[in-house]
Amino acid sequence: MKCNVLISLLLLFLFFGAYGQDSVCVVQKGQFLKYRRGYLITIQGDTMNGMVWHKSADKIFFIREGIKISTPIFGSFSTVPAFAAADGRIRGFYRNGLPYVVASIPPDNTPVFLTVLETGPITLYALLANYSDLQLSDQFASPGLLTGLAYYGAKTDDEYYQVKDYFLCKGSDKPLVRVPQGDNKFQHVFLPLIRDNELFLKELPKLQVNFYHIRSLVKEYNETFIRSKTQTQ
């Protein structure tokens, strides 16, 4: 038991030490606008608060809480610690009101950071891209608002974003399934996942069953699935 505790403490020391930062982090002013408050989740399940920049589908930058941040326009800048989905150092992170997890997506099992939108018997993930601060964006760069994805009551800073892909997972041991856009292809993927929920199937004719309503469909499926199980007990 003591050995396990010592190993855990050693791993935490190595994690925080390897990605420790100077007391002052110098970041270009325009770049700092891309950071949002959040935290990292280590492989051991521990959390580290700070500021997160979700640079790409598989890479983030992180400024640890407690670090003084300087944002000049010109000059020498700090090397901010980066984390990749493939490097096995974190399970995921939380940023701007949204949780992200490391997952391997089809068809090539590429490791990326996916946003968790709905959880339950069916989990819905989104691959987000093209973040842009609302104050800097114009009307031509606004496919949607990130705050529309955040959990109800979460305090977020507005951003524009683009959803590149949705993925579904039914069962923790099952692979992710990409959600296609065409109506026929969408139904071919989605309908086999919901056949075990009679209550939801009765509601289905009233719903818009397509790619653009995937979140409301998954939410309704999960709620009716839990309700039907409660009624049969």
N, C-alpha and C positions, 0 to 999 in steps of 0.2 A: 504493500500500500504506500509506504513511505517512498519507495523507489519510483512509483507512478507519479506521485506528487512532485518529486524532484525533477523528473523528466519533463513534466508539464511546465514547471517553472523555468527550466532551462530553455525549452522551446519558445516560451513567451519572451525570455530575455533576448534570445537570438533574433526573434521577429522584431521586437521594438528596437533593439540595438542596431540591426542591419538597416533599418529604415528610419532611424532617428534623423533629426534635422537640426541645423543650427538654430540659435535662439531667434534669428531673424531670417525670414524667407523673402527674397527679393523677386517679385513676379511682375512681368510687364502688365501695365494697367489694363490694356484691352484684353489680355489673356485671363486676368483674374475674374473678369465678368462671367466667365464660363464655369466658375466654381460655385457649388451650392453646399449648404450644410448637410452633414450626414455622418456615417460611420462605416468602418470596415468590419467584416466578420471574419475572424481568422479560421484556419482549419480546425483549431481546437474549440471553436465556438465563442471565443472572447471577442469583445468589441473595442474599437479604438475610434474615438470621436475626432472630427476634423472637417475639412473642406474637400469636396470631391469634384473633379472635372472628368466627366464621361467623354473622353476624347473620341473613341471609336467603339465598334461592336465588341472588341476584345481587349481594350486597353483603357485604364483610368490613371489619373494622377491624384495624389493625396497629400494635403498639408495638415499635419497633426495639430490637434487643439492645443493651445497654449503657446504656439509659435507666433511671434510678432511678424506681421506681413507688411512689407513695403511695396508700393506699386508705382515706381517711376515709369516714365514713357521711354527713356533711353538709359543706357548704361549696362553694367554687368548684372546678369540675373542668376539666381540660384538654380541648381539642378533639383527639380522636385521629384520625389520617389514615384516610380511608375509600377503598376501592377497589371499583369496580363492574365487573361482567363486561362491560358494554357500552362502557366507556371506553377500552379498548385499551391500557392501561398495563402489564398483567401477563398472562403466559400461564396462570398458575395459582398454586397454593400447596400447601404440605404442612402438615398440621395433625394433631396427636395420632395419628401413625402412619399417616395416610391421605393419598394424593395427590389433588389436585383440579385440573381443567383447565377453561378457558373453552370452552364449546361452545354452539351454537345448537340448540335443541330444537324438534321439531314440535309443533303444526302451523304456528306463526307464526314459526319461526326466532328465538325469544326467546333472547338470550344469558344464560347462567346458569353457575354453578360446579357441575360434576358430579364426583362421587367415582369414581375409577377402581378397580373391584373385580377385574376379570380382564383380562389382556392376552394377545394371541396372534392367530391367524387371525380369531377373533371377540373383540371387546372389549366388556366389560360395564361400563356406567356406572350410577350410582344418583344420584337427586336426593334429598338428605336434608333434613330439616326438624325443627323442634321439639326442638332440643338442650336438654338439661336436666342439670345436674350431679347425679350419683347421690346425693350426700350431701344434696341439697335436695329430691329427688323423693320422692314417696310411691308406694305400690303401684298407684295408679290412673293413673300417668303413665309407664308402662314398656312401650311396644310392643316394645322390644328394647334390646340393649346395643351401643353403638358399637364396643366392643372386639371384638365378634364379627366385625366387618368388616375389622379391621386385619390387616396381613400377619403371618404367624407369626413370633414372636420380637420383635415391635415392643412397646416399652414405652409404654403409653397410660394416661391418666387416664379412669376410667369415666364414661360419659355415657349417658343415655337419648336415643333418637332415633326418628324415624319415616321410613321410606322412602316418599316420595311417588310415585316412578316409577322404573322401570328402563328403560334404553335400550341397544340393541345396535348395533354397527357392524361390518360385514364389509368390510374394505378401506379404506385411508386416504382414498380419494376418494369414498366412499359417504356418503350422509346417514344420520343417526341414525334408528333405528326404535324407536318406543315399544313396550314389551312390555305387552299387555293382560292382564287377570286371568282372564277366563273361559276354561275349558279349550279350547273350540272356537276361540275367537279367538286364544288363545295358540299353539295348534298351527298355525293358519293363518299366523302370523307366523314362528314358530320353525322349523318343518320345512323350508321352502324354503332356509333358510340352511345346513342340515347335510347336504344330499343328496350333497355331494362327498366325504363321509367314510364309506367303507364299513365301516371298523372300528367307528366310533361307531354306525352304523346297526344293526350286529349286536348291540351292547350295549343298544340303546334299549328293547327289550321288558322288560329287567330294571330300568329306571329309572322314576322318577316324573316324567312329562313334564308339568309345570304351572308356573304363575307362581311358586309358593312355593319351587321347587327350581331356579330359573333360574341361580343362581350355580354350583351343583354340576354342572348340565348343561353350562354354558359351559366350566367347568374341564375336565370330562371330554372334551368335544369337542376342545378345544385340545390336550390331552395325547395323545389318540388320533390326531389329525391329524398331529402332529409324529412320533409313533411310526410311523405308516403310511408317511410319507415316508422315514423312516430305513430301514425294512425294504425298500423298493423300490430303494434305491440300491446 
